[in-house]
């Protein structure tokens, strides 16, 4: 039996992953496993449990909705340099709504509101050598 292939690494400007904010993360997980065969793993984050997943073509995750938001989906765009991306999105008229957040062992991100209203995000992977260093330090 052939081993499943790893999802491709997103290119600069490509979709890094999709995050779902759910009122019932475990129900959302069960649905996506049953209907699409997605595989999840639990990751403990500062805000609580995060259900990370890999799909045939990418990555994603599920988190609980915050008290001030409705259930939603958020697209994270892959960037090489988060600070440069912040400057570009602001110069083009977007408003930063969540400044840089560092995710230990994974990377960093920020959220912005696009002119016209949609919320999007930029994601920068932690370089592979930095991930290995962080893993050794744990």
N, CA, C and O atoms as a GROMACS GRO file, in nm:
protein
  552
    1UNK      N    1   0.084  -0.118   0.000
    1UNK     CA    2   0.000   0.000   0.000
    1UNK      C    3   0.089   0.125   0.000
    1UNK      O    4   0.184   0.133   0.078
    2UNK      N    5   0.060   0.219  -0.085
    2UNK     CA    6   0.139   0.342  -0.096
    2UNK      C    7   0.118   0.431   0.026
    2UNK      O    8   0.008   0.443   0.078
    3UNK      N    9   0.227   0.494   0.068
    3UNK     CA   10   0.217   0.588   0.179
    3UNK      C   11   0.152   0.717   0.129
    3UNK      O   12   0.177   0.759   0.017
    4UNK      N   13   0.066   0.780   0.215
    4UNK     CA   14   0.008   0.907   0.172
    4UNK      C   15   0.118   1.012   0.160
    4UNK      O   16   0.210   1.016   0.241
    5UNK      N   17   0.106   1.095   0.058
    5UNK     CA   18   0.207   1.200   0.038
    5UNK      C   19   0.176   1.318   0.131
    5UNK      O   20   0.061   1.344   0.164
    6UNK      N   21   0.282   1.387   0.172
    6UNK     CA   22   0.266   1.506   0.255
    6UNK      C   23   0.209   1.618   0.169
    6UNK      O   24   0.241   1.627   0.050
    7UNK      N   25   0.125   1.705   0.228
    7UNK     CA   26   0.074   1.817   0.151
    7UNK      C   27   0.190   1.903   0.101
    7UNK      O   28   0.292   1.915   0.170
    8UNK      N   29   0.175   1.964  -0.016
    8UNK     CA   30   0.283   2.048  -0.067
    8UNK      C   31   0.304   2.170   0.023
    8UNK      O   32   0.209   2.220   0.084
    9UNK      N   33   0.428   2.216   0.030
    9UNK     CA   34   0.457   2.338   0.104
    9UNK      C   35   0.404   2.456   0.022
    9UNK      O   36   0.437   2.468  -0.096
   10UNK      N   37   0.321   2.542   0.083
   10UNK     CA   38   0.266   2.653   0.007
   10UNK      C   39   0.376   2.749  -0.038
   10UNK      O   40   0.476   2.769   0.031
   11UNK      N   41   0.355   2.808  -0.153
   11UNK     CA   42   0.446   2.909  -0.204
   11UNK      C   43   0.405   3.045  -0.152
   11UNK      O   44   0.292   3.064  -0.105
   12UNK      N   45   0.498   3.140  -0.159
   12UNK     CA   46   0.471   3.279  -0.122
   12UNK      C   47   0.343   3.323  -0.193
   12UNK      O   48   0.332   3.311  -0.315
   13UNK      N   49   0.248   3.374  -0.118
   13UNK     CA   50   0.122   3.421  -0.173
   13UNK      C   51   0.017   3.313  -0.188
   13UNK      O   52  -0.099   3.344  -0.218
   14UNK      N   53   0.054   3.187  -0.167
   14UNK     CA   54  -0.041   3.077  -0.176
   14UNK      C   55  -0.116   3.059  -0.045
   14UNK      O   56  -0.082   3.120   0.057
   15UNK      N   57  -0.217   2.976  -0.047
   15UNK     CA   58  -0.296   2.949   0.072
   15UNK      C   59  -0.214   2.859   0.166
   15UNK      O   60  -0.185   2.744   0.132
   16UNK      N   61  -0.178   2.911   0.283
   16UNK     CA   62  -0.101   2.834   0.381
   16UNK      C   63  -0.191   2.733   0.451
   16UNK      O   64  -0.157   2.615   0.462
   17UNK      N   65  -0.306   2.779   0.499
   17UNK     CA   66  -0.404   2.692   0.559
   17UNK      C   67  -0.533   2.768   0.585
   17UNK      O   68  -0.539   2.890   0.572
   18UNK      N   69  -0.637   2.693   0.624
   18UNK     CA   70  -0.766   2.751   0.657
   18UNK      C   71  -0.796   2.717   0.802
   18UNK      O   72  -0.777   2.604   0.846
   19UNK      N   73  -0.843   2.816   0.875
   19UNK     CA   74  -0.879   2.796   1.015
   19UNK      C   75  -1.030   2.814   1.031
   19UNK      O   76  -1.087   2.911   0.982
   20UNK      N   77  -1.093   2.720   1.100
   20UNK     CA   78  -1.235   2.726   1.126
   20UNK      C   79  -1.258   2.762   1.272
   20UNK      O   80  -1.200   2.700   1.362
   21UNK      N   81  -1.341   2.862   1.297
   21UNK     CA   82  -1.384   2.896   1.434
   21UNK      C   83  -1.520   2.832   1.453
   21UNK      O   84  -1.615   2.865   1.382
   22UNK      N   85  -1.530   2.739   1.547
   22UNK     CA   86  -1.650   2.657   1.563
   22UNK      C   87  -1.710   2.670   1.703
   22UNK      O   88  -1.637   2.684   1.802
   23UNK      N   89  -1.842   2.665   1.710
   23UNK     CA   90  -1.911   2.661   1.840
   23UNK      C   91  -1.894   2.526   1.906
   23UNK      O   92  -1.909   2.514   2.028
   24UNK      N   93  -1.863   2.422   1.827
   24UNK     CA   94  -1.842   2.286   1.879
   24UNK      C   95  -1.727   2.223   1.798
   24UNK      O   96  -1.752   2.148   1.704
   25UNK      N   97  -1.601   2.254   1.836
   25UNK     CA   98  -1.487   2.205   1.759
   25UNK      C   99  -1.485   2.053   1.738
   25UNK      O  100  -1.449   2.006   1.630
   26UNK      N  101  -1.523   1.976   1.839
   26UNK     CA  102  -1.520   1.829   1.824
   26UNK      C  103  -1.625   1.782   1.724
   26UNK      O  104  -1.598   1.688   1.648
   27UNK      N  105  -1.743   1.843   1.721
   27UNK     CA  106  -1.845   1.807   1.622
   27UNK      C  107  -1.795   1.842   1.481
   27UNK      O  108  -1.816   1.766   1.387
   28UNK      N  109  -1.731   1.957   1.467
   28UNK     CA  110  -1.676   1.998   1.337
   28UNK      C  111  -1.568   1.899   1.295
   28UNK      O  112  -1.562   1.860   1.178
   29UNK      N  113  -1.483   1.858   1.388
   29UNK     CA  114  -1.378   1.760   1.359
   29UNK      C  115  -1.440   1.629   1.311
   29UNK      O  116  -1.400   1.575   1.208
   30UNK      N  117  -1.538   1.577   1.385
   30UNK     CA  118  -1.601   1.450   1.348
   30UNK      C  119  -1.662   1.458   1.207
   30UNK      O  120  -1.648   1.364   1.128
   31UNK      N  121  -1.729   1.569   1.176
   31UNK     CA  122  -1.788   1.588   1.044
   31UNK      C  123  -1.682   1.581   0.935
   31UNK      O  124  -1.698   1.507   0.838
   32UNK      N  125  -1.573   1.656   0.951
   32UNK     CA  126  -1.468   1.661   0.848
   32UNK      C  127  -1.395   1.528   0.834
   32UNK      O  128  -1.354   1.491   0.724
   33UNK      N  129  -1.379   1.455   0.945
   33UNK     CA  130  -1.319   1.321   0.937
   33UNK      C  131  -1.411   1.226   0.860
   33UNK      O  132  -1.366   1.152   0.772
   34UNK      N  133  -1.540   1.229   0.895
   34UNK     CA  134  -1.636   1.138   0.834
   34UNK      C  135  -1.659   1.167   0.686
   34UNK      O  136  -1.660   1.076   0.604
   35UNK      N  137  -1.677   1.294   0.652
   35UNK     CA  138  -1.713   1.329   0.515
   35UNK      C  139  -1.592   1.333   0.422
   35UNK      O  140  -1.599   1.286   0.308
   36UNK      N  141  -1.479   1.389   0.469
   36UNK     CA  142  -1.364   1.410   0.382
   36UNK      C  143  -1.241   1.328   0.417
   36UNK      O  144  -1.142   1.331   0.343
   37UNK      N  145  -1.244   1.256   0.529
   37UNK     CA  146  -1.130   1.173   0.568
   37UNK      C  147  -1.012   1.251   0.624
   37UNK      O  148  -0.901   1.200   0.628
   38UNK      N  149  -1.035   1.375   0.666
   38UNK     CA  150  -0.926   1.455   0.722
   38UNK      C  151  -0.879   1.393   0.853
   38UNK      O  152  -0.956   1.330   0.925
   39UNK      N  153  -0.751   1.410   0.883
   39UNK     CA  154  -0.689   1.358   1.005
   39UNK      C  155  -0.650   1.474   1.095
   39UNK      O  156  -0.591   1.571   1.048
   40UNK      N  157  -0.683   1.464   1.222
   40UNK     CA  158  -0.658   1.572   1.318
   40UNK      C  159  -0.565   1.528   1.429
   40UNK      O  160  -0.554   1.410   1.460
   41UNK      N  161  -0.499   1.627   1.488
   41UNK     CA  162  -0.422   1.606   1.611
   41UNK      C  163  -0.448   1.725   1.701
   41UNK      O  164  -0.465   1.838   1.655
   42UNK      N  165  -0.451   1.697   1.829
   42UNK     CA  166  -0.475   1.803   1.928
   42UNK      C  167  -0.343   1.871   1.962
   42UNK      O  168  -0.243   1.805   1.990
   43UNK      N  169  -0.345   2.004   1.960
   43UNK     CA  170  -0.228   2.085   1.995
   43UNK      C  171  -0.269   2.180   2.106
   43UNK      O  172  -0.367   2.254   2.091
   44UNK      N  173  -0.196   2.179   2.215
   44UNK     CA  174  -0.226   2.272   2.325
   44UNK      C  175  -0.165   2.407   2.294
   44UNK      O  176  -0.044   2.420   2.274
   45UNK      N  177  -0.250   2.510   2.293
   45UNK     CA  178  -0.208   2.647   2.264
   45UNK      C  179  -0.241   2.733   2.385
   45UNK      O  180  -0.316   2.690   2.473
   46UNK      N  181  -0.186   2.855   2.391
   46UNK     CA  182  -0.216   2.943   2.505
   46UNK      C  183  -0.367   2.967   2.524
   46UNK      O  184  -0.412   2.983   2.638
   47UNK      N  185  -0.446   2.970   2.413
   47UNK     CA  186  -0.589   2.993   2.425
   47UNK      C  187  -0.667   2.864   2.446
   47UNK      O  188  -0.790   2.868   2.454
   48UNK      N  189  -0.599   2.750   2.456
   48UNK     CA  190  -0.665   2.622   2.478
   48UNK      C  191  -0.635   2.525   2.365
   48UNK      O  192  -0.540   2.543   2.289
   49UNK      N  193  -0.717   2.421   2.356
   49UNK     CA  194  -0.695   2.317   2.256
   49UNK      C  195  -0.721   2.369   2.114
   49UNK      O  196  -0.818   2.441   2.089
   50UNK      N  197  -0.632   2.330   2.023
   50UNK     CA  198  -0.644   2.361   1.881
   50UNK      C  199  -0.638   2.228   1.808
   50UNK      O  200  -0.550   2.147   1.834
   51UNK      N  201  -0.732   2.205   1.717
   51UNK     CA  202  -0.735   2.081   1.642
   51UNK      C  203  -0.671   2.104   1.506
   51UNK      O  204  -0.736   2.156   1.414
   52UNK      N  205  -0.545   2.066   1.492
   52UNK     CA  206  -0.472   2.084   1.367
   52UNK      C  207  -0.501   1.967   1.274
   52UNK      O  208  -0.518   1.854   1.319
   53UNK      N  209  -0.505   1.996   1.143
   53UNK     CA  210  -0.530   1.887   1.049
   53UNK      C  211  -0.446   1.904   0.924
   53UNK      O  212  -0.398   2.012   0.892
   54UNK      N  213  -0.431   1.791   0.854
   54UNK     CA  214  -0.370   1.791   0.723
   54UNK      C  215  -0.473   1.731   0.629
   54UNK      O  216  -0.535   1.629   0.658
   55UNK      N  217  -0.490   1.797   0.516
   55UNK     CA  218  -0.582   1.752   0.414
   55UNK      C  219  -0.500   1.700   0.296
   55UNK      O  220  -0.377   1.713   0.298
   56UNK      N  221  -0.562   1.643   0.195
   56UNK     CA  222  -0.483   1.596   0.081
   56UNK      C  223  -0.401   1.708   0.014
   56UNK      O  224  -0.296   1.680  -0.043
   57UNK      N  225  -0.447   1.832   0.022
   57UNK     CA  226  -0.379   1.941  -0.047
   57UNK      C  227  -0.334   2.055   0.043
   57UNK      O  228  -0.292   2.159  -0.008
   58UNK      N  229  -0.340   2.040   0.172
   58UNK     CA  230  -0.301   2.152   0.256
   58UNK      C  231  -0.316   2.125   0.405
   58UNK      O  232  -0.322   2.010   0.449
   59UNK      N  233  -0.322   2.234   0.479
   59UNK     CA  234  -0.330   2.226   0.624
   59UNK      C  235  -0.448   2.308   0.672
   59UNK      O  236  -0.501   2.392   0.598
   60UNK      N  237  -0.489   2.283   0.794
   60UNK     CA  238  -0.599   2.359   0.851
   60UNK      C  239  -0.606   2.338   1.000
   60UNK      O  240  -0.521   2.273   1.060
   61UNK      N  241  -0.708   2.395   1.060
   61UNK     CA  242  -0.728   2.380   1.203
   61UNK      C  243  -0.865   2.427   1.245
   61UNK      O  244  -0.934   2.499   1.173
   62UNK      N  245  -0.903   2.384   1.364
   62UNK     CA  246  -1.030   2.423   1.424
   62UNK      C  247  -1.002   2.476   1.563
   62UNK      O  248  -0.926   2.417   1.640
   63UNK      N  249  -1.064   2.589   1.594
   63UNK     CA  250  -1.053   2.647   1.728
   63UNK      C  251  -1.193   2.688   1.773
   63UNK      O  252  -1.282   2.705   1.690
   64UNK      N  253  -1.212   2.704   1.904
   64UNK     CA  254  -1.342   2.751   1.952
   64UNK      C  255  -1.365   2.897   1.912
   64UNK      O  256  -1.271   2.976   1.905
   65UNK      N  257  -1.492   2.933   1.886
   65UNK     CA  258  -1.523   3.073   1.860
   65UNK      C  259  -1.499   3.152   1.988
   65UNK      O  260  -1.513   3.101   2.098
   66UNK      N  261  -1.464   3.278   1.970
   66UNK     CA  262  -1.452   3.370   2.084
   66UNK      C  263  -1.590   3.429   2.110
   66UNK      O  264  -1.677   3.425   2.023
   67UNK      N  265  -1.610   3.483   2.228
   67UNK     CA  266  -1.741   3.536   2.265
   67UNK      C  267  -1.787   3.650   2.175
   67UNK      O  268  -1.906   3.679   2.167
   68UNK      N  269  -1.693   3.716   2.108
   68UNK     CA  270  -1.726   3.833   2.025
   68UNK      C  271  -1.736   3.801   1.876
   68UNK      O  272  -1.743   3.893   1.795
   69UNK      N  273  -1.738   3.672   1.838
   69UNK     CA  274  -1.742   3.639   1.696
   69UNK      C  275  -1.843   3.531   1.665
   69UNK      O  276  -1.888   3.459   1.754
   70UNK      N  277  -1.877   3.520   1.539
   70UNK     CA  278  -1.964   3.415   1.490
   70UNK      C  279  -1.877   3.304   1.431
   70UNK      O  280  -1.761   3.330   1.398
   71UNK      N  281  -1.928   3.182   1.418
   71UNK     CA  282  -1.853   3.078   1.351
   71UNK      C  283  -1.810   3.126   1.212
   71UNK      O  284  -1.885   3.194   1.142
   72UNK      N  285  -1.688   3.090   1.174
   72UNK     CA  286  -1.634   3.144   1.049
   72UNK      C  287  -1.518   3.060   0.999
   72UNK      O  288  -1.476   2.964   1.064
   73UNK      N  289  -1.468   3.098   0.882
   73UNK     CA  290  -1.350   3.038   0.822
   73UNK      C  291  -1.255   3.151   0.788
   73UNK      O  292  -1.298   3.256   0.742
   74UNK      N  293  -1.125   3.130   0.810
   74UNK     CA  294  -1.025   3.233   0.786
   74UNK      C  295  -0.912   3.175   0.701
   74UNK      O  296  -0.853   3.073   0.737
   75UNK      N  297  -0.882   3.241   0.589
   75UNK     CA  298  -0.774   3.198   0.500
   75UNK      C  299  -0.644   3.264   0.544
   75UNK      O  300  -0.638   3.386   0.562
   76UNK      N  301  -0.538   3.183   0.560
   76UNK     CA  302  -0.404   3.231   0.593
   76UNK      C  303  -0.319   3.223   0.467
   76UNK      O  304  -0.308   3.116   0.406
   77UNK      N  305  -0.259   3.335   0.428
   77UNK     CA  306  -0.176   3.342   0.308
   77UNK      C  307  -0.030   3.325   0.349
   77UNK      O  308   0.018   3.390   0.442
   78UNK      N  309   0.042   3.238   0.278
   78UNK     CA  310   0.183   3.212   0.307
   78UNK      C  311   0.269   3.332   0.269
   78UNK      O  312   0.257   3.385   0.159
   79UNK      N  313   0.356   3.375   0.361
   79UNK     CA  314   0.453   3.482   0.332
   79UNK      C  315   0.590   3.439   0.383
   79UNK      O  316   0.601   3.356   0.473
   80UNK      N  317   0.695   3.496   0.324
   80UNK     CA  318   0.832   3.467   0.370
   80UNK      C  319   0.868   3.555   0.488
   80UNK      O  320   0.941   3.511   0.577
   81UNK      N  321   0.818   3.679   0.489
   81UNK     CA  322   0.856   3.778   0.590
   81UNK      C  323   0.730   3.849   0.639
   81UNK      O  324   0.672   3.930   0.567
   82UNK      N  325   0.687   3.817   0.761
   82UNK     CA  326   0.562   3.870   0.814
   82UNK      C  327   0.564   4.022   0.826
   82UNK      O  328   0.464   4.087   0.797
   83UNK      N  329   0.676   4.079   0.867
   83UNK     CA  330   0.684   4.225   0.882
   83UNK      C  331   0.669   4.294   0.747
   83UNK      O  332   0.600   4.395   0.736
   84UNK      N  333   0.734   4.242   0.645
   84UNK     CA  334   0.721   4.298   0.510
   84UNK      C  335   0.577   4.284   0.460
   84UNK      O  336   0.523   4.377   0.399
   85UNK      N  337   0.515   4.171   0.486
   85UNK     CA  338   0.374   4.151   0.446
   85UNK      C  339   0.284   4.252   0.517
   85UNK      O  340   0.192   4.307   0.456
   86UNK      N  341   0.310   4.275   0.646
   86UNK     CA  342   0.230   4.374   0.720
   86UNK      C  343   0.240   4.510   0.653
   86UNK      O  344   0.138   4.577   0.633
   87UNK      N  345   0.360   4.551   0.617
   87UNK     CA  346   0.378   4.681   0.552
   87UNK      C  347   0.301   4.686   0.419
   87UNK      O  348   0.237   4.786   0.388
   88UNK      N  349   0.308   4.577   0.342
   88UNK     CA  350   0.240   4.575   0.212
   88UNK      C  351   0.088   4.581   0.226
   88UNK      O  352   0.022   4.656   0.154
   89UNK      N  353   0.032   4.502   0.320
   89UNK     CA  354  -0.114   4.503   0.333
   89UNK      C  355  -0.164   4.638   0.384
   89UNK      O  356  -0.269   4.686   0.340
   90UNK      N  357  -0.090   4.698   0.478
   90UNK     CA  358  -0.131   4.830   0.526
   90UNK      C  359  -0.120   4.936   0.416
   90UNK      O  360  -0.208   5.020   0.403
   91UNK      N  361  -0.012   4.931   0.338
   91UNK     CA  362   0.007   5.028   0.229
   91UNK      C  363  -0.104   5.015   0.124
   91UNK      O  364  -0.137   5.113   0.057
   92UNK      N  365  -0.160   4.896   0.110
   92UNK     CA  366  -0.265   4.873   0.012
   92UNK      C  367  -0.404   4.903   0.069
   92UNK      O  368  -0.504   4.884   0.000
   93UNK      N  369  -0.411   4.949   0.196
   93UNK     CA  370  -0.538   4.990   0.253
   93UNK      C  371  -0.603   4.896   0.352
   93UNK      O  372  -0.713   4.923   0.400
   94UNK      N  373  -0.537   4.784   0.384
   94UNK     CA  374  -0.592   4.692   0.483
   94UNK      C  375  -0.564   4.745   0.624
   94UNK      O  376  -0.470   4.822   0.646
   95UNK      N  377  -0.646   4.702   0.720
   95UNK     CA  378  -0.629   4.741   0.860
   95UNK      C  379  -0.588   4.616   0.939
   95UNK      O  380  -0.655   4.513   0.931
   96UNK      N  381  -0.480   4.626   1.016
   96UNK     CA  382  -0.437   4.515   1.101
   96UNK      C  383  -0.536   4.506   1.218
   96UNK      O  384  -0.556   4.604   1.290
   97UNK      N  385  -0.596   4.388   1.236
   97UNK     CA  386  -0.691   4.370   1.346
   97UNK      C  387  -0.636   4.281   1.457
   97UNK      O  388  -0.686   4.283   1.569
   98UNK      N  389  -0.532   4.202   1.427
   98UNK     CA  390  -0.462   4.123   1.527
   98UNK      C  391  -0.316   4.126   1.489
   98UNK      O  392  -0.275   4.062   1.392
   99UNK      N  393  -0.233   4.201   1.565
   99UNK     CA  394  -0.091   4.208   1.530
   99UNK      C  395  -0.022   4.074   1.549
   99UNK      O  396  -0.082   3.978   1.596
  100UNK      N  397   0.102   4.069   1.512
  100UNK     CA  398   0.183   3.947   1.513
  100UNK      C  399   0.160   3.861   1.638
  100UNK      O  400   0.164   3.909   1.751
  101UNK      N  401   0.137   3.732   1.611
  101UNK     CA  402   0.127   3.631   1.716
  101UNK      C  403   0.228   3.523   1.682
  101UNK      O  404   0.229   3.472   1.570
  102UNK      N  405   0.314   3.488   1.777
  102UNK     CA  406   0.413   3.382   1.757
  102UNK      C  407   0.356   3.251   1.810
  102UNK      O  408   0.304   3.245   1.921
  103UNK      N  409   0.364   3.145   1.729
  103UNK     CA  410   0.318   3.012   1.767
  103UNK      C  411   0.441   2.926   1.785
  103UNK      O  412   0.507   2.891   1.687
  104UNK      N  413   0.475   2.890   1.909
  104UNK     CA  414   0.598   2.815   1.935
  104UNK      C  415   0.609   2.689   1.849
  104UNK      O  416   0.515   2.610   1.838
  105UNK      N  417   0.726   2.673   1.789
  105UNK     CA  418   0.754   2.555   1.708
  105UNK      C  419   0.689   2.552   1.571
  105UNK      O  420   0.708   2.456   1.496
  106UNK      N  421   0.612   2.656   1.536
  106UNK     CA  422   0.540   2.652   1.409
  106UNK      C  423   0.566   2.775   1.322
  106UNK      O  424   0.604   2.760   1.205
  107UNK      N  425   0.548   2.895   1.375
  107UNK     CA  426   0.564   3.016   1.295
  107UNK      C  427   0.497   3.135   1.360
  107UNK      O  428   0.489   3.143   1.483
  108UNK      N  429   0.450   3.229   1.278
  108UNK     CA  430   0.383   3.348   1.330
  108UNK      C  431   0.280   3.397   1.229
  108UNK      O  432   0.286   3.363   1.111
  109UNK      N  433   0.184   3.477   1.277
  109UNK     CA  434   0.078   3.524   1.190
  109UNK      C  435   0.026   3.659   1.236
  109UNK      O  436   0.057   3.706   1.346
  110UNK      N  437  -0.054   3.722   1.149
  110UNK     CA  438  -0.131   3.841   1.183
  110UNK      C  439  -0.261   3.836   1.104
  110UNK      O  440  -0.269   3.770   1.000
  111UNK      N  441  -0.364   3.906   1.155
  111UNK     CA  442  -0.492   3.915   1.086
  111UNK      C  443  -0.510   4.056   1.034
  111UNK      O  444  -0.463   4.152   1.096
  112UNK      N  445  -0.578   4.070   0.922
  112UNK     CA  446  -0.607   4.202   0.866
  112UNK      C  447  -0.744   4.202   0.800
  112UNK      O  448  -0.793   4.098   0.755
  113UNK      N  449  -0.804   4.320   0.794
  113UNK     CA  450  -0.932   4.339   0.726
  113UNK      C  451  -0.905   4.402   0.591
  113UNK      O  452  -0.847   4.510   0.582
  114UNK      N  453  -0.946   4.333   0.486
  114UNK     CA  454  -0.927   4.376   0.348
  114UNK      C  455  -1.026   4.489   0.317
  114UNK      O  456  -1.139   4.486   0.366
  115UNK      N  457  -0.987   4.588   0.236
  115UNK     CA  458  -1.085   4.687   0.193
  115UNK      C  459  -1.208   4.614   0.136
  115UNK      O  460  -1.194   4.525   0.052
  116UNK      N  461  -1.324   4.652   0.180
  116UNK     CA  462  -1.447   4.583   0.142
  116UNK      C  463  -1.497   4.491   0.251
  116UNK      O  464  -1.610   4.443   0.244
  117UNK      N  465  -1.415   4.464   0.354
  117UNK     CA  466  -1.464   4.395   0.472
  117UNK      C  467  -1.411   4.259   0.509
  117UNK      O  468  -1.408   4.228   0.628
  118UNK      N  469  -1.368   4.172   0.414
  118UNK     CA  470  -1.327   4.038   0.456
  118UNK      C  471  -1.206   4.038   0.549
  118UNK      O  472  -1.117   4.123   0.538
  119UNK      N  473  -1.206   3.943   0.639
  119UNK     CA  474  -1.093   3.921   0.729
  119UNK      C  475  -1.005   3.813   0.668
  119UNK      O  476  -1.054   3.709   0.625
  120UNK      N  477  -0.873   3.839   0.664
  120UNK     CA  478  -0.774   3.743   0.614
  120UNK      C  479  -0.655   3.744   0.708
  120UNK      O  480  -0.650   3.822   0.804
  121UNK      N  481  -0.558   3.658   0.680
  121UNK     CA  482  -0.439   3.649   0.765
  121UNK      C  483  -0.317   3.620   0.680
  121UNK      O  484  -0.327   3.568   0.569
  122UNK      N  485  -0.200   3.654   0.734
  122UNK     CA  486  -0.071   3.616   0.676
  122UNK      C  487  -0.003   3.520   0.772
  122UNK      O  488  -0.012   3.536   0.893
  123UNK      N  489   0.063   3.420   0.718
  123UNK     CA  490   0.134   3.318   0.796
  123UNK      C  491   0.278   3.307   0.747
  123UNK      O  492   0.303   3.298   0.627
  124UNK      N  493   0.372   3.308   0.843
  124UNK     CA  494   0.513   3.284   0.813
  124UNK      C  495   0.556   3.160   0.890
  124UNK      O  496   0.549   3.157   1.012
  125UNK      N  497   0.602   3.057   0.816
  125UNK     CA  498   0.654   2.936   0.882
  125UNK      C  499   0.782   2.968   0.956
  125UNK      O  500   0.860   3.054   0.912
  126UNK      N  501   0.804   2.901   1.067
  126UNK     CA  502   0.932   2.907   1.136
  126UNK      C  503   1.031   2.829   1.049
  126UNK      O  504   0.999   2.718   1.006
  127UNK      N  505   1.151   2.883   1.022
  127UNK     CA  506   1.248   2.807   0.942
  127UNK      C  507   1.274   2.670   1.004
  127UNK      O  508   1.273   2.655   1.126
  128UNK      N  509   1.299   2.570   0.921
  128UNK     CA  510   1.318   2.432   0.968
  128UNK      C  511   1.426   2.423   1.075
  128UNK      O  512   1.408   2.350   1.173
  129UNK      N  513   1.538   2.494   1.059
  129UNK     CA  514   1.645   2.485   1.160
  129UNK      C  515   1.599   2.544   1.293
  129UNK      O  516   1.641   2.496   1.399
  130UNK      N  517   1.514   2.645   1.291
  130UNK     CA  518   1.463   2.704   1.416
  130UNK      C  519   1.364   2.609   1.483
  130UNK      O  520   1.361   2.600   1.606
  131UNK      N  521   1.281   2.538   1.403
  131UNK     CA  522   1.188   2.440   1.462
  131UNK      C  523   1.265   2.331   1.534
  131UNK      O  524   1.227   2.291   1.644
  132UNK      N  525   1.374   2.283   1.473
  132UNK     CA  526   1.453   2.176   1.536
  132UNK      C  527   1.517   2.225   1.664
  132UNK      O  528   1.523   2.150   1.762
  133UNK      N  529   1.565   2.349   1.666
  133UNK     CA  530   1.625   2.405   1.787
  133UNK      C  531   1.520   2.416   1.897
  133UNK      O  532   1.547   2.380   2.011
  134UNK      N  533   1.400   2.465   1.864
  134UNK     CA  534   1.294   2.476   1.965
  134UNK      C  535   1.255   2.339   2.019
  134UNK      O  536   1.232   2.324   2.139
  135UNK      N  537   1.246   2.238   1.930
  135UNK     CA  538   1.211   2.104   1.974
  135UNK      C  539   1.314   2.048   2.072
  135UNK      O  540   1.277   1.985   2.171
  136UNK      N  541   1.442   2.072   2.045
  136UNK     CA  542   1.548   2.024   2.136
  136UNK      C  543   1.541   2.094   2.271
  136UNK      O  544   1.574   2.034   2.373
  137UNK      N  545   1.498   2.220   2.272
  137UNK     CA  546   1.493   2.296   2.397
  137UNK      C  547   1.376   2.259   2.486
  137UNK      O  548   1.374   2.293   2.605
  138UNK      N  549   1.278   2.191   2.430
  138UNK     CA  550   1.159   2.151   2.509
  138UNK      C  551   1.187   2.034   2.596
  138UNK      O  552   1.098   1.988   2.669
   0.00000   0.00000   0.00000
